[in-house]
Amino acid sequence: MNTVSTTVNPQAQDLEFTHQLRRAKIAAATGTALDQMEMTLFSLAAALVFGHVFFGDTSPAVALIASFGVYGVGFLIRPIGGLIFSHLGETKGRKWVLSTTVMMMGAATFGIGLIPSWQTIGIFAPLLLILARCVQGAAVGAEYTSGTTYLTEIAPIGRRGRTASWVWAGASAGTVLGALVWFVVMSVFTKQQVLDWAWRIPFWMTIFVTFFAMWLRRRLQESPVFVEKQKAFKQRAENAAPLALAFKNSKLNMLRVFGLTFPCVGHSFLYQAFMAGYFVNYVVKDGDGGKIFSSATSVGAVVGIGGALLGGYLSDKLGRRTAGLIYTTIMMIFPPIAFLLINTGQFAAVVAVMIFCFCFPAEGAMGVQSPQLPEIFGARNRYSAQTVAREIGAIGGGLLPMIATAIMAAFEMWVPVAIMMVILMAGAVLTTYLTPETKDRDLYELDDAM
C-alpha cells in the first residue's frame, strides 16, 4: 500500500518564513507610515493654522497653546487604545487589528478636514477636533507597540533590531509624506487661502493612502510557519497575567520603559511641533516660515529612514545599551545648537537641525528601542506591561510642545526651552545607562529580563 509522505521540507519552510517576514516588515512599515503622516499633518496644522481656525477668538499665543493642547489630548487616549487592541489582536487576529487601526486613523484624519471653523459652529468646532484627535490616538496607541513587539518576536536571533526598526523607518517615511504635502499646499496657495480653506486638502488626501494601506494589509497572507508561531503567541497570551499583575511583577521595568520613552517621544515632538510654531511665530513671520520648515522636515525625515534602520543594526552589533547611549547623548547635547541654527532663519540651517539634531538621532534611538522594549519583559507580561509603560511615556512626550509654548510665551526667549530639552534627554541617558543589556534574550521565558 502506497502512503503519501507528510514530511515538510525544512528549506521550503525557511523560504516561506523569510518571504512572510519580508511582507510583515513592509506591512508594518506602511501602516506606521500612514499613522505618522497623519500625525505630521496634525502637528504642522496645530503650529500653522489650527489656532486661527478653531480658536480664533483668543490671542495668537493662547490659540497656539490651545492647538498644541488638542495635539496632546490624542496622547492621553493612547494607552487605552493600546490595551484594547492588544487583546483584540489575540482573539480576532493581527491582520484584523492592523486593518482596523489604519481605517480608524484614516477616517478620523479625513474627518478633521470636514470640521467647520469656530466662526461657523462655535465651541463645537474644537470639540469635534478633540474627538477626532482621540480616535487618532487610540489607533496610534495600538500601532507602534503591536508592530514592534510582533516583529521582534518573529525575527531571527541576531536580527531583531534590523527587523523591528522597520516600524520606525516607516514612521520617518510618513513624516516625509506629511511634510511634503504641506509644502506643496503652502507653495500653491496664498497664506490667506491656506488659513481659509486650503489647509483641509492635506487631510482629505490621506483617504487615498488609507485605502492603499488597508488593501496592502488585507493581502497579507498567513503562511503555515507564521500560523504556527501565532499559535505559540496566543498560548502565551492566554497564560499572561492581567494588567494588575503586570504592575505588580514588572513595576521597575515599566518605569525603565517610561524613562526611555518619555524623553525620546518628547524630544521628537518638540522638534516636529514646537519648533515649527517657534519658527513661524518668532523667527520668520513673513508667511514663508511654514513652507521652509515643512520642506526642511521632509529632508530630515528622509535621512531618518536610514537613521532608524541604522539604529536597529547598531543595536544588533553593539548591543541595545551601547547604541542607546550613543543616540541619547547626541540628543542631550544638541538642543542649544539647534536653536542657534533655527534663529538664523536660513533654509540650510533648518535642514541641518532637522537632520542632525532631530531625525537622525531620534529615529536611531527609536530603532534601538524597537527590539529593546519587548526584550525587557518576559512572555507573561510583555504586551500589557510594555503597552501601558510606553504609551504613558508618550502622553508626557506629547504634552511637551504645549508646555514649551507656554514657557516661551512666559519668558519670551528660547533658553529655558533648550534647558528643559537638555534635562529631558539627560534623563534618557541615565535610564539607558541603568538598563541592563537585553540583546538576543529568550523571548519565550515567562519572567522579565531583570
N, C-alpha and C positions, 0 to 999 in steps of 0.2 A: 504494500500500500504506500503510495507516494504522499509525502507530507510537504506542506508549504513552510519554508523557513521563515521564522519571525525575527531573525537576528537583525538588529539595527546597525547599519554601517556607521561606525564612530566618525569617520571622515565626513560623511553626509550630515551627521548631527552637528559637527563643528562648523561646517559651511553654512548650514541653516541658521545656527545661532549667531554666527558672525553677521549674516545678512539681516537677521532680526535686530541685532544690536545696533547696526548702522541705521536701520529705519527708525528704531526707537530714539536714537540721538537726534535725527532730523526732525521727527515729530515733536519731541520735547523742545528743541530749539525754536521751531516755527511757532508753537503756541506761546512760548515765552517772549518771542519777538513781537507777537501781536500785543501781548499784555504790556510790554514795555513801551511799544509805540504809543499805545493809548495813554499810558502814564505820562509819557513825554508830552503828548498833546495837551494833557490837562495841566501839567506843571508850567509849561510855557504860556498857556492861556491864562492861568492864575496870575502869572507875573505880568502879562501884557494887556489883557482885555477884561478879565472877569470883574475886576474892581469897578470898571465903568459900566458893564452890562448888568451886573447883579447887585451892586452896592453903590449905585450912582448918586445916592442922596447923602453920602458921607464925604469926608475929606479924602484926598488921594492916599494919605498914609494909612488911615483907618481902613479904607477899601482894600488896600493891598494886604494888610494884616488879616482882614476877614477872608479874602480869597485864599490865602495860604492856610487859614484855619479850616476852610472847607477841604482843601487839599489834604490836610492832616486827618480829617474825620475818616477818610477811607481806611487809614491805617488802624483805627480803633476796632473795625469790624474784621480785620484780617485773621486774628486768632480763632474767631468763631467760625469763619468760613473754612479755615484750615482743618479744624476739628471735625466739622460736619462732613466735608468731602473726603477726608482721610478714611472715615468709617464707611462712607458710601463706596469708596474705591474697593473695599474688601467684600462688599455684598453685591454690587452691580458691575464691578469690573473697572480696571484702569481706563479702558477706552471710553466708557460711558462718562466717567468723571472728566477726562480730558476734553471731550466734546462739549460737555455741559458748561464747563468753566469758560471755554472760548466763546460759546454762544452768549453767556451772561455778560461777559466783558464787552463783546461787540454790540449787543443790544443796548447796554447802558451808555456806551460811548456815542453811538448813533443818536440815542435819545437826548443826550446833552445838546446836540446841535439843533434840537427841536424846541428847547425850552424858551419861552418868551422872556423878554427882558423885564427888569424891575419896573420900568416905566409903563409896561403893558399890564402886568398882573400883580405888581406889588410884591408883598412878602412871600407869595407862593413861588416866585422865581428862585430865590436862594434855597427855599425848602426842597423844591424839585431837584435842584443841583446837588444838594446834600444827599437826597435819596439815591440819585444815580451814582454818586461817589461811593456810597455804601455798597451798592451792588458790585461796583468795580473792585472794592476792597475785599469782599467775600471771595470773588473769583481769583484774585491775585494771591490771597492767603492760602488757597489750595494749590495753586500752580507751582510755586517755587519749591516748597518743601517736598511735595509729592514727586516733582520731576527729579530733583537732586537725589532723594532717597532711593527712588526707583532705579535710576541709572547707576548709582553706587552699588546697589545690591546685586545687579545683574552683571556688572563689569568684571572682567578677569582680574585676578590678583596682580598688582603691579601697574594696572592701567585705570584704576578708579578715578584718579584725578583728571586724566585726559578724557575720560568718558563723561563724568558728571559735569565737567566745566563747560560742556556744550550748552547747558542751560543758560549760563551767563554770557556765552558767546552770542546766543540768540537774543539775550536782553540787550546787548550792545547793538546788534543789528536792528532791533526795534527802535532804539534811540536814534539811530541814523535815519530810519524811515520817518519817524515823527518830526525830527528837526528839519529834514528836507522838505516835508510837506509844508511846514510853517514858513520856511524860507521862500518857497515858490509863491505861497499866498501873499506874503508881505512884499514880494517883488512885483507881483502882477497888479495888486490893488493898492490904492492910496491908504494912508493911515486912517482916515475917516471912514472909508469903505470897510476896512477891517473891523473897526470898532462897531460899525452899524450892523453889518450882516456877514461879511466875508469870513469872519472868524469861525463861522459854522461849517464851512467847507471841509476843513481837515477832519472834523468829527463825522461828517457824512461819508467821507471817502473810506473810512475804516470798514464799511459794510462789505466792500469787495475783499479785503484782507480776511475778514471774519469768515466769509463763505469759503475762501480758499483753505484756511486753516482747518475748518470743520471737515471739508472734503478730504484733506490730507489725513487727518486723524481717524476718520471713519474707515479709511482704506488700510489702516494698519492692521494686518492680519497676525493672528497669534499662532506661531509655529508650535509643533509638539514640544520642543525644548523650552520655549517660552512658557507654554501652558504648565509644564511640569514645574518650572521654577515658581510660577504663580501659585500653584497648589501649596508649595512649601511656604510661601509668604502668607497665604491665607491661614494655614495651620498655625503659624507663629502668631498671627494676629488674633486668632481665636483664643490663644493662651495668654494674650497680653493682659497686663494689669490695667484697671480703669485709670482715669486721669488722676484721681486722688492718690492712688498708689504710685503713680509716676512722680508726683510731687514728693511723696514720702521716700521713695527709693532713689530718685535722681535729682534731688534738690540742688546739690552742689554743681552737678554738671549742667543743669538748666541755667544756673547763674553764670556758668562759664559761657554757654551759648549766648545768653543775653549780653555778656561783656564783650563778645566777639561781634555780635550782630548790631547792637545799638550804635556803636561808633561808626562802623563801616556804612550802614544804611544812612545814618545821619550825615556823614561826610558826603555821600553820593548826592543826596537831595539838597544839601546846602549849595553845592556847585550847580546842580541842574536847575533848581528852582530859585533859591535865594539870590544866587549870583546873577541870574537873568533879571530879576527885579531890581537889584542894585545897579546893574549896568545901564538899564533903561531909564531908571529914575534919578540916578546920581552921577553917572559918567557921561553917557551920550543921550541927550534929551531932544535931538532934532528929528526923531522919527526913524532913523536908521539903526538904532540900537538893537531892536528886536531882530532885524534881518542879519546884522553882524553876529549876534550871539547864537541864533539858531543855526547859521551856517557853520560857525566855529564848533558848535556842539556836534554837528553831523560829522565833521572831520575827526574830532576827538573820538567819537564813538566807533568810527571805522577802525582806528587803532585799538580801541577797546576790545574789539572782537578777537584780535590776536592776543591782546593782553590777558583775556580770560583763559584762553587755551594755553598760553604760556604759564599762567599761574597754576593750572591743573598739572601741566607737565613738570614744573619745578617741584610741586608737592609730591609727585611720584619719585623724583630723583633725589631731592634734598630732604624730604620729609615735610609734613604739614607745619610743624612748629618753626623750622628754619625759614621756609618760604614765607610763612605768615609774618614773621618778624621783619623780613626784608620789606614787604609791602606796607605794613602798618607804620614802620619807621619813616618811610618816604612820605606817607600821608601826614604824619605828625610834623615833619619839618617844613612842608611846602606852603601852608596857608598864608603866612605873611608875604611870601614871594608872589603868590597868586594875586593878592590884592594890589601889590605894586605894579604888576603887569596889567591887570584889568584896568587900573586907573589911567593908563596911557590912552585908552580908547582905540587902540590900533588893532586891526583885524588879526595881524600876525601874532601879536601878544596874547590876544584872547584864545587863538588856536593853540598856542604853546601852553596856556593854562589848562585848557580842556584836555590836552593830550597828557602832559607830564604831571600835572597836579591832580587831575581828576580821573579821566577814563583809564589810562594805562595802569596806575597803581590800584585804583578802586576795583576795576574788573579783575585784575590779577588777584587781589585779596579774596574776592568772591569765588574765583576759580579754585583757590586753595581751600576755602571753606566748604565748597560743594561736596567733596567726599569727607572732609573732616567732621562736620557736624553730625552726619549719620553714624560715623565710626565711633563717636564719643559714647553713644548709647548702645546698650545691649538690645537683643531682639525683643525682650519683654516690654520695653518702654519706648522703643525708637520713635514710632510715629507720633504718639501723643506728647511725649516729653519734648522732642525736637520742635514740633509744630508750635506748641504754646510758647516755649522759650524764644524761638526765633521771631515769631510774629509779635510778641510783646516788645521785643527789642526794636522791631520795625515800627511799632507805634511811636515810641520815643523819637526814633530817627525821622519819621515822617512829620512830626510836630516841630522839629528844629527850624525849618525855614520860617515858620510863623514867629518863633521865639527870636530868631536872628533879626527878622524885620522889625520887631518891637524894640530890640536893643539898638538897632540902627536909628530908629526914629527918636529914641530917647537921648542917645549920645551924639547923633549926627556925625559919626566918624566910624571907620571900619575897624580900628584897632581892637575894640572889645570883642567884636565878632571873630576876628582872627585868633585872639587869645582863647576864646571858647572852643574854636576848632582844634587848636593845638592840644588843649587839655583833654578834649574828647578823644583824640587819637592816642594820646598818652595812655588813656585807659585801655585802649585796644592792644597797645604794645605790652602793657603789663599783663593783661589777661592771656595773651598769646604766649608770653614767657612762662606763665604759671600753669599752662595747659600741657599735660604730658603728650608725647608723641603717640599717634593712633594709626599711623600708616600700615596698611595691609593686615589689620587685625581680623580675626574670625568674626564675621557678622552674624553667624548663627549662634554665638554664645548669648545666653539669656541676660547675663549681668553686664553692667556698664564697663567701659574700658578702664575706669579709675574710680 
